[in-house]
């Protein structure tokens, strides 16, 4: 695949990542994070929110990179390392969803389950292509 | 200065490797499994997934610091951006250590107190290192003779 096509795909990935940032906010209400965590110890709640915020920060940072400086992800050396890291990040996210997440919850939300599997799969593919690009 | 920063990055890298290894001990020390038992399966799964990805990010920072010190000190726009991102990451973590987390529920054993002080020291060191790296990459620190 040529560089221009990959730049276009990385920009598309940037848009998908913006969608994921928004989806994280929607999930907070849909899955009632606050109510579900209400009975937990304070530290458990705090760690959950902190980890959630850090993950959103990674996704937002990557979205910014993909939309503003996609060629950096295709550069030799560091660009390749970054792309490889995010290829692993998103590919493993597909595996986590398929093998770890509760089947019953996934069945009850089948539409979203398939949608997010598709999004994570496409992101994994784009970053794998970017990492392998010469 | 560049040599000093590269030494700092090596130290940071090894410290992050130590943190990544020690992280396997945290769930047991803080009794996460028991404390999460009352959550719905989805919330538990999200908890462990987020934790695993944050852990993965720490490993990635260790790989960067140990294997790509030359790039991180390269005074390029990309190196500056990456240094700023990592600086923000650890600055927030240091702030949380003092003002965010309520540690009252954590058992005040000697081991936990030592671990807490070591973590605070590590986060502070990382903030100083990556703050200096940002200044270096942005050209605010001269190259010297």
Interface residues (C-beta under 8 A of the other chain):
Chain A: X31 X33 X36 X37 X39 X40 X41 X42 X43 X44 X46 X47 X48 X50 X51 X52 X54 X55 X57 X58 X61 X65 X69 X72 X75 X77 X78 X81 X85 X88 X89 X96 X100 X101 X102 X104 X105
Chain B: X30 X32 X35 X36 X38 X39 X40 X41 X42 X43 X45 X46 X47 X48 X49 X50 X51 X52 X53 X54 X56 X57 X60 X63 X64 X67 X68 X71 X78 X81 X82 X85 X88 X89 X96 X100 X101 X102 X103 X104 X105 X106
